[in-house]
């Protein structure tokens, strides 16, 4: 189960739940927070909760888990989440976590990277057709796992050298050398001390699923803001939006089962189906004309318009 939060701006004076608070876009505006739970196993969202805009995510996690009846959960955060205060609060609430650290964090020991021929690493594993090197160490009853992705390292080196050419006033070869050893690295702090480095890495990479879900809600379903004027209306609007997300993932699952994801996205399907309408002629309702392309797509998916 993956848990993440996003915000909705609201300027309604009747919306008591809309409170000024900072969000990921560094805005300090009246907003409400939405917490989502996404099932990696089922591949669709299973729960949401609306929280006042001035309530921090970490404070809302405990009640969210209790209300959703989810057990054995692990909080997988993003890089902006880490602070010693947040980590202590998660531990106080008895929550388990996986938190990536910024590369500049003083908690990260980069010395094993400096040993020649990768002798500072404890091993490697394969992830999506590339090899990931790793080493781990304990700190304050927690564990830090450090990873090196050489393909990512090469891309970052190439990108930085390009920036030196295009923006020499900002990027320098001296800074390139100072950062070189950290290119392609990822460090993760966790209190799952018994889990292997490979398990922690795979768990963290699964986080992308819930980020894609939130992106679909805000961009495809156009639910990036709400014009509701009171809390009751907001609850109804969010309930309908959540049903929309369920439909989106039913389409995604159907495309996956029919092995059509390489050719079509859920957005494509919705675009085709949006062209089909009901028209009223002489008091009777009729289905509007359907193009051959849309008809063939419906047949491939095994869906029917009634």
Residue, then its C-alpha position, 0 to 999 in steps of 0.5 A: x500500500x502506497x500513501x501520498x498526499x496532494x493539495x487543492x487550492x480553495x478560496x471559499x470563505x465558507x470552507x472551514x476545512x480550507x486553511x492556509x498552509x505551505x504545499x509542494x509548490x511552495x505556495x502559502x494559500x488556503x487549501x485542503x489536503x487529500x490523502x490517497x492510499x494506492x494498492x500496488x497489488x490491485x493497481x488502483x486507488x483504494x481509499x482517500x481522505x480529506x484533511x484540513x490544509x494546515x495539517x501536516x501529512x505526517x500527523x494525518x498518517x496514523x488516523x488514515x491507517x486506522x480509518x482505512x483499516x490498513x495494517x502492515x503499512x510502510x510510508x514511502x515518502x519523497x525527498x522533500x519529506x525528510x527532517x529529523x522531526x518528521x522521522x521522530x514523529x513517525x517513530x513515535x506513532x509506530x509507523x515504518x518508513x522509507x525516506x530518500x535523502x537529498x544528496x547533500x545530506x550529512x547523514x550520507x557516507x560517500x567514502x565507500x564510493x571512493x574505493x577503486x573497482x567498486x570495492x566499497x560496495x556490498x553487492x549488486x542486483x538487477x533492476x529493469x535490465x540494469x545493474x544497481x550497486x549498493x552498500x548499507x550501514x546502521x545509524x541510530x537504530x535506523x539504516x541507510x541504503x546507498x545505491x549507484x545506477x551507472x546508467x543514471x550516472x552517465x546521463x547526469x554527467x552528460x547533462x551537467x557537461x552540456x550545461x557547462x557549455x550552455x550556461x557557463x555563468x552557472x555551471x563550472x568544471x570545478x563544480x562538476x569534479x566536486x559532484x562527480x562521485x555523487x552522480x547516479x546515486x540514491x540514499x534511502x533512510x528506513x527503520x525496516x532494518x531487516x529488509x535487504x537493500x534490494x527490497x528497499x529499492x524496489x519498494x521505493x521505486x513502486x512509489x511512482x505508481x501513486x504519483x502517476x495516479x495523482x497526475x491522472x487525477x489533476x490533469x486527465x480528470x481536470x481535478x487540480x482545483x475545486x470550486x466547491x463552496x462548502x465542506x459538504x459539496x467538497x465531499x460530494x465532488x471528491x467522491x465523484x472524482x474518486x469514482x472517476x479514478x476507479x474508472x480510469x484504472x479499470x480502463x488501464x487494467x483492461x488495456x493491460x489484459x488485452x496487451x494494448x498498453x503499447x498502443x493506447x493509453x487510458x486518455x486515448x480511450x476516453x478521447x475516443x469514447x467522448x465522441x459517442x453521444x446520445x441524440x434525441x430525434x422525434x422524442x426518441x433517443x438514438x446513439x450518435x454515429x461511431x467512427x470505424x476506428x472507434x468501433x474497432x477499438x471497442x471490439x478489441x477491448x470487448x466493450x459495448x455502448x448500450 
